Amino acid sequence: MSVLLATAAVAAPWQKIGPHNIVDDVTGQGFAGTLSDAVSPLSNPNLIYTGGHNNGASSGVLKSIDRGKTWIPYSNGLWDTTIGGLIILDEAGDHVLAGTPSGIYETLDGALSWQPMPGSAGIGWARSMENGTVNGEPHVLAGVDQGIATWSRTKGGNWSLIKAPGNGTYLTRFISVADVLPSSVVGVCFMGFSFLITITGPTSATWKNTSLNCLEVAIDPNNKDHFIYSNISSMGKQTWESLDGGKTHHDLHNHFPWHAAAQPYRPPRTCAGPARQTLPLPCRHVAIDRRGWMYGAAEAGAHFSTNGGKNWSIYQMTTTQRGTNNTGSRIPQDFQRIITDFAGRVALASDQGLFIQPDGDSVELIGACGNISNNIAISPAVSYGDGTNRFIVLTAWDWGPLASWDDGAHWPGWNCKDCEGPGYTHGGIGEGGFTRAFGQSNHALMIHHSTVLHSSHGGKNFSMVHAPASMPWPIYTTKAGSRSEPDGRVFVVMSVPPPTAAEAAAWVGANSVEEDDEDEDGEDEDEDEDEEDKDADKDADMTGLARSTGGAGTQYIIKNSNYGAGEFDNKLGWVWGTALPANKTGCSLSTSPVDGGAKLYSICSTCIATSADEGATWSACWTGLEGQPIRGLAIKDESTMFVLRTGLVPLRTRDGGKSWGPLDWFAPLASVGFAFDLSWSGKTIIVHGFDQTKIAQGKKAVFVWRSTDDGDSFIDETDDVVSNHIAGGYWYDDTYYLTSSGQGIMAKKFE
């Protein structure tokens, strides 16, 4: 990338601090993050490969040799780490294929190294791969965007494509295969209908449309005329069966599998495929294994039938929490795939991890999550903690808020009625949002839209209020003489006028939630329907009270002097300042770590100005920056500062702004975009980002670089970071915490 980069040998591995083993199960079976597929050979069930991609996660390939107790990323040469389908081709488990958006990769040495396969680029993402036959020869069949891809297991060579009929249409994610000679029959949902595809050659097939509406199709591996399919167009009758190739069909009476004892009913989310409209019920996975057992899975859970669909049982996952010894079972899992031929049995990939079918007809799943930390970590708040251990409170996707009270060693789950528990978006803060910690303190905010939670104890207690509109990123000031100790003042910019006395009183009445002291090892517990109704009512009330932000209209600086605690009442909590001048509309605010909170900094697209009276008045624009496409400001000290520019290299001053010069070596990154994070001390800069174009060049797309000389040179610290999306980076004292979609939180001590 740049001749100034040191070799990768200088770098050291990042500490993977989770979340992992969520709920802190005593056996390590707990929960993990999003996975899309997993494979294990019949001869060695201890060997498993897995990987994930849902909601932007890109974990690369993870490998376990102890049946899921411990996992190691193996992505050397796997330039695209967004994993769809996986398949093992030998009994030793060394020959593995992995499907990614940019092509299919192959390893012959147990994932120590990967190579792109010829002919696989440009045919679409191989989200599922199965063994099959073509004219009597063993082949791998892959469901790709453009149709069915085929690859000879005996001859090797290029992938071939059986193009789907129509123009601009796409397969759904998964194919299933019936073992038929001389060529396989494939079951697939295509354009919303169940298709049976008889392979006639490496590039040809007969496509039979059964005219049966579907989300997913599972053909019986032992009978090409027998298949089941999921269908949401028939008033909740979701799983159907045909025994005669689609001529007739009947309901299997396997309907929406909510289990009241484990989870109150919640309105289902929607799903959509590339070729169909948004649907009113959740995505639904189905499968038939070689024994003839039938399976169904979705957000609500996974269920199976051993007698041809006459009766169905629901799987559960039971964990016992370290510390409290509390035991609980979980049924809803947001399952992403049913995996047959998994070491001779079935496995289930989920947004909460990997789970293996138990022996016999037991309903108790075997957790194989171990130390997987492949969550979609969004935003951590790292706090001082108890003086020995730092506290981490995290917002994440596919989970609600998560927390660790020992700097990532354990993740006991969550017990916060305002924050909700993993996986649900009703009430509280739900999935998503962001956190904001305040230097070397235990104060933290957790924010999602207009819901604002404040903790004075690193996340172990919370009070909740609702902002009058969606809450933006807050900034804070530090005490004089300290670069890290906050003085309590917090500022945000919002396009919401100050409330009237009546409005403020109404907000306070609707918001009234006392601080809740949390059990630090409290396992997540779902609320009952009454509590859920209260949450829904409160949300409805606040929706009525929330006020329009007014788009690009008048903006105000709103200040809080108690680390973000309190109501938006213009009295003791969040207090409105004067309206910002028109030339500051749409600008962001920043502060300096070296001026003792004396100034606010306004960062506009062509102007940086300061205010010494909390935004009441502003200085003239800084000279030397006229006409620059400014996007950010980083201050090391009174002399050295950096201005980030959109599409251009950063500018640096070493004389307090009297002169500015470009950091030209950033030129390769100017069009890519990158984060630029100064440490608390100002001695270290971390630059990170993702360059999509590197994948096609056979290079690692993610990068993390470190500088200790104000950007004159950098050391490559990427090392074992595997992700196609780094969510952000956060300093706490001497340690940099990197969050990603696919590897959770990674940490490294630099100072």
ChimeraX attribute file (.defattr): number of C-alpha atoms within 10 A of each C-alpha:
attribute: neighborCount
match mode: 1-to-1
recipient: residues
	/A:1	10
	/A:2	12
	/A:3	9
	/A:4	12
	/A:5	15
	/A:6	16
	/A:7	11
	/A:8	12
	/A:9	9
	/A:10	10
	/A:11	15
	/A:12	13
	/A:13	13
	/A:14	19
	/A:15	16
	/A:16	22
	/A:17	21
	/A:18	28
	/A:19	33
	/A:20	30
	/A:21	28
	/A:22	32
	/A:23	28
	/A:24	25
	/A:25	24
	/A:26	14
	/A:27	14
	/A:28	23
	/A:29	27
	/A:30	28
	/A:31	31
	/A:32	28
	/A:33	34
	/A:34	33
	/A:35	29
	/A:36	28
	/A:37	27
	/A:38	28
	/A:39	25
	/A:40	26
	/A:41	22
	/A:42	17
	/A:43	13
	/A:44	16
	/A:45	17
	/A:46	15
	/A:47	20
	/A:48	23
	/A:49	28
	/A:50	28
	/A:51	31
	/A:52	32
	/A:53	24
	/A:54	23
	/A:55	13
	/A:56	17
	/A:57	30
	/A:58	30
	/A:59	36
	/A:60	30
	/A:61	24
	/A:62	21
	/A:63	23
	/A:64	21
	/A:65	16
	/A:66	15
	/A:67	21
	/A:68	27
	/A:69	17
	/A:70	16
	/A:71	22
	/A:72	13
	/A:73	21
	/A:74	20
	/A:75	22
	/A:76	18
	/A:77	20
	/A:78	27
	/A:79	27
	/A:80	29
	/A:81	29
	/A:82	29
	/A:83	28
	/A:84	27
	/A:85	28
	/A:86	28
	/A:87	26
	/A:88	24
	/A:89	16
	/A:90	13
	/A:91	12
	/A:92	14
	/A:93	22
	/A:94	18
	/A:95	16
	/A:96	20
	/A:97	23
	/A:98	31
	/A:99	28
	/A:100	27
	/A:101	20
	/A:102	20
	/A:103	21
	/A:104	30
	/A:105	23
	/A:106	22
	/A:107	21
	/A:108	16
	/A:109	13
	/A:110	17
	/A:111	24
	/A:112	13
	/A:113	15
	/A:114	22
	/A:115	17
	/A:116	22
	/A:117	18
	/A:118	14
	/A:119	16
	/A:120	25
	/A:121	17
	/A:122	12
	/A:123	22
	/A:124	22
	/A:125	24
	/A:126	29
	/A:127	24
	/A:128	24
	/A:129	26
	/A:130	22
	/A:131	20
	/A:132	28
	/A:133	27
	/A:134	25
	/A:135	14
	/A:136	12
	/A:137	14
	/A:138	19
	/A:139	23
	/A:140	20
	/A:141	30
	/A:142	29
	/A:143	30
	/A:144	31
	/A:145	23
	/A:146	22
	/A:147	22
	/A:148	29
	/A:149	25
	/A:150	28
	/A:151	24
	/A:152	19
	/A:153	15
	/A:154	9
	/A:155	10
	/A:156	11
	/A:157	12
	/A:158	13
	/A:159	21
	/A:160	20
	/A:161	23
	/A:162	21
	/A:163	18
	/A:164	19
	/A:165	13
	/A:166	9
	/A:167	8
	/A:168	10
	/A:169	16
	/A:170	23
	/A:171	22
	/A:172	25
	/A:173	22
	/A:174	25
	/A:175	23
	/A:176	30
	/A:177	26
	/A:178	26
	/A:179	18
	/A:180	19
	/A:181	13
	/A:182	15
	/A:183	22
	/A:184	27
	/A:185	29
	/A:186	29
	/A:187	30
	/A:188	29
	/A:189	26
	/A:190	26
	/A:191	19
	/A:192	20
	/A:193	19
	/A:194	27
	/A:195	24
	/A:196	27
	/A:197	20
	/A:198	21
	/A:199	25
	/A:200	17
	/A:201	16
	/A:202	21
	/A:203	16
	/A:204	17
	/A:205	19
	/A:206	15
	/A:207	16
	/A:208	14
	/A:209	16
	/A:210	15
	/A:211	12
	/A:212	19
	/A:213	20
	/A:214	24
	/A:215	31
	/A:216	27
	/A:217	33
	/A:218	28
	/A:219	29
	/A:220	27
	/A:221	24
	/A:222	16
	/A:223	18
	/A:224	22
	/A:225	18
	/A:226	19
	/A:227	28
	/A:228	29
	/A:229	30
	/A:230	28
	/A:231	25
	/A:232	20
	/A:233	14
	/A:234	10
	/A:235	8
	/A:236	13
	/A:237	17
	/A:238	22
	/A:239	28
	/A:240	22
	/A:241	22
	/A:242	20
	/A:243	16
	/A:244	13
	/A:245	19
	/A:246	20
	/A:247	11
	/A:248	11
	/A:249	16
	/A:250	12
	/A:251	17
	/A:252	19
	/A:253	15
	/A:254	22
	/A:255	17
	/A:256	21
	/A:257	20
	/A:258	17
	/A:259	14
	/A:260	8
	/A:261	9
	/A:262	15
	/A:263	17
	/A:264	14
	/A:265	13
	/A:266	13
	/A:267	10
	/A:268	13
	/A:269	11
	/A:270	11
	/A:271	15
	/A:272	15
	/A:273	17
	/A:274	14
	/A:275	14
	/A:276	15
	/A:277	10
	/A:278	11
	/A:279	15
	/A:280	14
	/A:281	18
	/A:282	19
	/A:283	23
	/A:284	27
	/A:285	23
	/A:286	28
	/A:287	27
	/A:288	27
	/A:289	20
	/A:290	15
	/A:291	11
	/A:292	16
	/A:293	15
	/A:294	22
	/A:295	26
	/A:296	28
	/A:297	29
	/A:298	22
	/A:299	23
	/A:300	22
	/A:301	21
	/A:302	27
	/A:303	20
	/A:304	23
	/A:305	19
	/A:306	16
	/A:307	11
	/A:308	14
	/A:309	18
	/A:310	10
	/A:311	12
	/A:312	20
	/A:313	16
	/A:314	21
	/A:315	22
	/A:316	22
	/A:317	19
	/A:318	17
	/A:319	23
	/A:320	20
	/A:321	22
	/A:322	18
	/A:323	13
	/A:324	13
	/A:325	12
	/A:326	13
	/A:327	12
	/A:328	16
	/A:329	14
	/A:330	14
	/A:331	22
	/A:332	24
	/A:333	24
	/A:334	23
	/A:335	27
	/A:336	25
	/A:337	27
	/A:338	25
	/A:339	22
	/A:340	20
	/A:341	15
	/A:342	21
	/A:343	18
	/A:344	15
	/A:345	18
	/A:346	19
	/A:347	26
	/A:348	25
	/A:349	26
	/A:350	29
	/A:351	28
	/A:352	25
	/A:353	33
	/A:354	31
	/A:355	24
	/A:356	20
	/A:357	19
	/A:358	16
	/A:359	11
	/A:360	7
	/A:361	12
	/A:362	12
	/A:363	17
	/A:364	17
	/A:365	20
	/A:366	19
	/A:367	27
	/A:368	26
	/A:369	27
	/A:370	25
	/A:371	23
	/A:372	32
	/A:373	27
	/A:374	34
	/A:375	31
	/A:376	33
	/A:377	33
	/A:378	24
	/A:379	27
	/A:380	28
	/A:381	27
	/A:382	31
	/A:383	28
	/A:384	22
	/A:385	21
	/A:386	13
	/A:387	8
	/A:388	9
	/A:389	15
	/A:390	18
	/A:391	25
	/A:392	24
	/A:393	29
	/A:394	28
	/A:395	27
	/A:396	27
	/A:397	24
	/A:398	25
	/A:399	25
	/A:400	24
	/A:401	30
	/A:402	26
	/A:403	29
	/A:404	27
	/A:405	23
	/A:406	15
	/A:407	21
	/A:408	22
	/A:409	16
	/A:410	21
	/A:411	27
	/A:412	27
	/A:413	28
	/A:414	27
	/A:415	25
	/A:416	22
	/A:417	19
	/A:418	20
	/A:419	26
	/A:420	25
	/A:421	25
	/A:422	24
	/A:423	20
	/A:424	16
	/A:425	17
	/A:426	17
	/A:427	20
	/A:428	24
	/A:429	27
	/A:430	24
	/A:431	23
	/A:432	22
	/A:433	22
	/A:434	23
	/A:435	24
	/A:436	24
	/A:437	28
	/A:438	28
	/A:439	24
	/A:440	19
	/A:441	18
	/A:442	22
	/A:443	26
	/A:444	28
	/A:445	25
	/A:446	26
	/A:447	27
	/A:448	21
	/A:449	16
	/A:450	20
	/A:451	25
	/A:452	25
	/A:453	26
	/A:454	25
	/A:455	23
	/A:456	20
	/A:457	18
	/A:458	27
	/A:459	31
	/A:460	22
	/A:461	18
	/A:462	27
	/A:463	20
	/A:464	26
	/A:465	24
	/A:466	28
	/A:467	23
	/A:468	28
	/A:469	19
	/A:470	19
	/A:471	18
	/A:472	15
	/A:473	13
	/A:474	19
	/A:475	19
	/A:476	27
	/A:477	28
	/A:478	25
	/A:479	18
	/A:480	15
	/A:481	12
	/A:482	16
	/A:483	21
	/A:484	19
	/A:485	17
	/A:486	23
	/A:487	19
	/A:488	17
	/A:489	18
	/A:490	21
	/A:491	27
	/A:492	20
	/A:493	24
	/A:494	24
	/A:495	24
	/A:496	24
	/A:497	19
	/A:498	19
	/A:499	17
	/A:500	11
	/A:501	10
	/A:502	9
	/A:503	16
	/A:504	18
	/A:505	15
	/A:506	15
	/A:507	22
	/A:508	16
	/A:509	10
	/A:510	15
	/A:511	20
	/A:512	13
	/A:513	13
	/A:514	11
	/A:515	16
	/A:516	16
	/A:517	15
	/A:518	15
	/A:519	13
	/A:520	18
	/A:521	23
	/A:522	17
	/A:523	24
	/A:524	19
	/A:525	17
	/A:526	17
	/A:527	14
	/A:528	11
	/A:529	13
	/A:530	9
	/A:531	13
	/A:532	17
	/A:533	14
	/A:534	12
	/A:535	17
	/A:536	15
	/A:537	13
	/A:538	17
	/A:539	19
	/A:540	12
	/A:541	15
	/A:542	21
	/A:543	14
	/A:544	10
	/A:545	18
	/A:546	18
	/A:547	16
	/A:548	12
	/A:549	16
	/A:550	12
	/A:551	11
	/A:552	10
	/A:553	13
	/A:554	18
	/A:555	24
	/A:556	22
	/A:557	20
	/A:558	26
	/A:559	24
	/A:560	23
	/A:561	17
	/A:562	17
	/A:563	26
	/A:564	26
	/A:565	25
	/A:566	22
	/A:567	23
	/A:568	26
	/A:569	23
	/A:570	18
	/A:571	12
	/A:572	13
	/A:573	18
	/A:574	22
	/A:575	19
	/A:576	23
	/A:577	19
	/A:578	15
	/A:579	21
	/A:580	19
	/A:581	14
	/A:582	11
	/A:583	9
	/A:584	21
	/A:585	19
	/A:586	19
	/A:587	18
	/A:588	18
	/A:589	25
	/A:590	21
	/A:591	22
	/A:592	21
	/A:593	26
	/A:594	20
	/A:595	18
	/A:596	18
	/A:597	22
	/A:598	17
	/A:599	19
	/A:600	23
	/A:601	21
	/A:602	25
	/A:603	22
	/A:604	21
	/A:605	19
	/A:606	16
	/A:607	22
	/A:608	24
	/A:609	18
	/A:610	22
	/A:611	16
	/A:612	14
	/A:613	11
	/A:614	19
	/A:615	21
	/A:616	13
	/A:617	12
	/A:618	19
	/A:619	12
	/A:620	10
	/A:621	16
	/A:622	14
	/A:623	13
	/A:624	13
	/A:625	17
	/A:626	13
	/A:627	9
	/A:628	17
	/A:629	17
	/A:630	22
	/A:631	18
	/A:632	21
	/A:633	22
	/A:634	20
	/A:635	20
	/A:636	21
	/A:637	15
	/A:638	15
	/A:639	13
	/A:640	16
	/A:641	19
	/A:642	24
	/A:643	23
	/A:644	21
	/A:645	19
	/A:646	16
	/A:647	15
	/A:648	21
	/A:649	21
	/A:650	25
	/A:651	20
	/A:652	24
	/A:653	18
	/A:654	17
	/A:655	12
	/A:656	14
	/A:657	17
	/A:658	11
	/A:659	13
	/A:660	19
	/A:661	14
	/A:662	15
	/A:663	16
	/A:664	13
	/A:665	17
	/A:666	16
	/A:667	16
	/A:668	14
	/A:669	18
	/A:670	17
	/A:671	13
	/A:672	15
	/A:673	17
	/A:674	18
	/A:675	16
	/A:676	20
	/A:677	19
	/A:678	21
	/A:679	19
	/A:680	21
	/A:681	14
	/A:682	18
	/A:683	14
	/A:684	20
	/A:685	21
	/A:686	25
	/A:687	20
	/A:688	22
	/A:689	21
	/A:690	20
	/A:691	19
	/A:692	17
	/A:693	12
	/A:694	14
	/A:695	17
	/A:696	14
	/A:697	10
	/A:698	14
	/A:699	15
	/A:700	25
	/A:701	21
	/A:702	21
	/A:703	20
	/A:704	20
	/A:705	19
	/A:706	24
	/A:707	18
	/A:708	16
	/A:709	11
	/A:710	20
	/A:711	18
	/A:712	11
	/A:713	16
	/A:714	21
	/A:715	18
	/A:716	21
	/A:717	25
	/A:718	19
	/A:719	16
	/A:720	15
	/A:721	25
	/A:722	30
	/A:723	28
	/A:724	26
	/A:725	23
	/A:726	28
	/A:727	18
	/A:728	20
	/A:729	22
	/A:730	21
	/A:731	20
	/A:732	20
	/A:733	18
	/A:734	13
	/A:735	15
	/A:736	21
	/A:737	23
	/A:738	27
	/A:739	27
	/A:740	28
	/A:741	30
	/A:742	33
	/A:743	30
	/A:744	29
	/A:745	31
	/A:746	22
	/A:747	21
	/A:748	17
	/A:749	13
	/A:750	14
	/A:751	13
